[in-house]
Amino acid sequence: GQNIDQPTEMTATEGAIVQINCTYQTSGFNGLFWYQQHAGEAPTFLSYNVLDGLEEKGRFSSFLSRSKGYSYLLLKELQMKDSASYLCAVNLIWSNAGNNRKLIWGLGTSLAVNP
Amino acid sequence: EADIYQTPRYLVIGTGKKITLECSQTMGHDKMYWYQQDPGMELHLIHYSYGVNSTEKGDLSSESTVSRIRTEHFPLTLESARPSHTSQYLCASSDRPGTGEPSSYEQYFGPGTRLTVT
């Protein structure tokens, strides 16, 4: 089966750094997404890793190790507006007919940033 | 900036009513998706489409149906709403995968429809 694990909740202080981990056991892996979702809103794209290593985008960085089935999202210089749920999603190739893919979603990590 | 729209944003309706949730995107994306999400819970894929006249059921069994007559439009219909259908419904679309642009797999989400069936 397909499985994605993330911590349920994390708390951090404004200005600090936080790392949110994601481990996965899937077949047909074709990359991993991180999305941010504020309460009551739709998810918004943060990052996509398809090769091993670190991808940096401003205050946010994402790391992938395919051999370990592991990724993390690193948030630096935390701001109050970063309080949200962070969703890890694995992109699977699920059909041999062309480029058909679907996302398997984790439950999300609820991050609370305190002043 | 993604251009994907859902209407209505909020809907409260009685049991047994037929409802259609609208989703439209102006990006020319081939792939469109419907997710169901309860508060604090994961996203569940209930329907998807890879193009016009293509629709498939997702991982979570749903009593809803979808249609894809036009590229930009992917409505979801519940023939007879029940309280168990109360949830948030999110529509998303994504581009045809390119050759070396990983972010072309990115799914763009609409604002969602929060449905309450009384």
Interface residues (C-beta under 8 A of the other chain):
Chain A: N30 G31 F33 G40 E41 A42 P43 T44 F45 Y48 N49 V50 L87 N91 N99 N100 R101 K102 L103 W105 G106 L107 G108 S110
Chain B: G40 M41 E42 L43 L45 Y48 Y50 G58 L90 R96 P97 P102 S103 Y105 E106 Q107 Y108 F109 G110 P111 G112 R114
